[in-house]
Amino acid sequence: MKPSTQDRTEGKLHEVKGKIKEEVGKATNDPDLEVSGDAEKKAGKVQKWIGRAEKAVGE
């Protein structure tokens, strides 16, 4: 798998995992889990963006 594709795939995975953690944190009233999920979601977005940039540059 090309690095750009891998970054985009892993980024999306982290976004989804982060969203799930964030929602579980809200449902269970666990602010630490909610913040952790939000951070993972944002990191996934950055990683996905990096994959797009690598693809645009041509790796």
Phi and psi restraints in degrees (value plus and minus 20) as a CYANA .aco file:
   2 LYS   PHI     -86.6   -46.6
   2 LYS   PSI     127.9   167.9
   3 PRO   PHI     -76.5   -36.5
   3 PRO   PSI     -58.2   -18.2
   4 SER   PHI     -86.5   -46.5
   4 SER   PSI     -60.3   -20.3
   5 THR   PHI     -86.9   -46.9
   5 THR   PSI     -60.4   -20.4
   6 GLN   PHI     -84.2   -44.2
   6 GLN   PSI     -62.7   -22.7
   7 ASP   PHI     -82.7   -42.7
   7 ASP   PSI     -63.3   -23.3
   8 ARG   PHI     -85.2   -45.2
   8 ARG   PSI     -61.2   -21.2
   9 THR   PHI     -85.7   -45.7
   9 THR   PSI     -68.8   -28.8
  10 GLU   PHI     -84.5   -44.5
  10 GLU   PSI     -56.6   -16.6
  11 GLY   PHI     -81.6   -41.6
  11 GLY   PSI     -64.1   -24.1
  12 LYS   PHI     -83.9   -43.9
  12 LYS   PSI     -60.9   -20.9
  13 LEU   PHI     -80.2   -40.2
  13 LEU   PSI     -64.3   -24.3
  14 HIS   PHI     -87.0   -47.0
  14 HIS   PSI     -55.4   -15.4
  15 GLU   PHI     -81.0   -41.0
  15 GLU   PSI     -66.3   -26.3
  16 VAL   PHI     -86.5   -46.5
  16 VAL   PSI     -66.2   -26.2
  17 LYS   PHI     -80.5   -40.5
  17 LYS   PSI     -61.1   -21.1
  18 GLY   PHI     -83.8   -43.8
  18 GLY   PSI     -61.5   -21.5
  19 LYS   PHI     -83.4   -43.4
  19 LYS   PSI     -61.9   -21.9
  20 ILE   PHI     -82.9   -42.9
  20 ILE   PSI     -67.8   -27.8
  21 LYS   PHI     -78.8   -38.8
  21 LYS   PSI     -63.0   -23.0
  22 GLU   PHI     -81.2   -41.2
  22 GLU   PSI     -65.7   -25.7
  23 GLU   PHI     -87.8   -47.8
  23 GLU   PSI     -59.4   -19.4
  24 VAL   PHI     -85.0   -45.0
  24 VAL   PSI     -59.5   -19.5
  25 GLY   PHI     -81.2   -41.2
  25 GLY   PSI     -60.6   -20.6
  26 LYS   PHI     -86.3   -46.3
  26 LYS   PSI     -64.0   -24.0
  27 ALA   PHI     -86.5   -46.5
  27 ALA   PSI     -55.6   -15.6
  28 THR   PHI    -116.3   -76.3
  28 THR   PSI     -16.2    23.8
  29 ASN   PHI      37.9    77.9
  29 ASN   PSI      24.9    64.9
  30 ASP   PHI    -133.2   -93.2
  30 ASP   PSI      74.9   114.9
  31 PRO   PHI     -82.6   -42.6
  31 PRO   PSI     -51.5   -11.5
  32 ASP   PHI     -84.9   -44.9
  32 ASP   PSI     -63.5   -23.5
  33 LEU   PHI     -87.3   -47.3
  33 LEU   PSI     -57.8   -17.8
  34 GLU   PHI     -83.3   -43.3
  34 GLU   PSI     -65.0   -25.0
  35 VAL   PHI     -87.5   -47.5
  35 VAL   PSI     -60.6   -20.6
  36 SER   PHI     -81.7   -41.7
  36 SER   PSI     -62.6   -22.6
  37 GLY   PHI     -84.2   -44.2
  37 GLY   PSI     -61.8   -21.8
  38 ASP   PHI     -83.6   -43.6
  38 ASP   PSI     -61.5   -21.5
  39 ALA   PHI     -84.9   -44.9
  39 ALA   PSI     -62.2   -22.2
  40 GLU   PHI     -85.9   -45.9
  40 GLU   PSI     -57.9   -17.9
  41 LYS   PHI     -82.8   -42.8
  41 LYS   PSI     -64.0   -24.0
  42 LYS   PHI     -87.8   -47.8
  42 LYS   PSI     -58.9   -18.9
  43 ALA   PHI     -83.4   -43.4
  43 ALA   PSI     -57.2   -17.2
  44 GLY   PHI     -84.5   -44.5
  44 GLY   PSI     -59.2   -19.2
  45 LYS   PHI     -83.9   -43.9
  45 LYS   PSI     -60.4   -20.4
  46 VAL   PHI     -85.0   -45.0
  46 VAL   PSI     -65.0   -25.0
  47 GLN   PHI     -82.5   -42.5
  47 GLN   PSI     -59.5   -19.5
  48 LYS   PHI     -84.9   -44.9
  48 LYS   PSI     -60.0   -20.0
  49 TRP   PHI     -83.9   -43.9
  49 TRP   PSI     -59.6   -19.6
  50 ILE   PHI     -82.2   -42.2
  50 ILE   PSI     -62.0   -22.0
  51 GLY   PHI     -79.9   -39.9
  51 GLY   PSI     -61.3   -21.3
  52 ARG   PHI     -84.8   -44.8
  52 ARG   PSI     -61.4   -21.4
  53 ALA   PHI     -85.4   -45.4
  53 ALA   PSI     -61.0   -21.0
  54 GLU   PHI     -80.9   -40.9
  54 GLU   PSI     -60.8   -20.8
  55 LYS   PHI     -86.5   -46.5
  55 LYS   PSI     -60.6   -20.6
  56 ALA   PHI     -85.6   -45.6
  56 ALA   PSI     -56.1   -16.1
  57 VAL   PHI     -98.3   -58.3
  57 VAL   PSI     -44.4    -4.4
  58 GLY   PHI      79.6   119.6
  58 GLY   PSI      -0.7    39.3
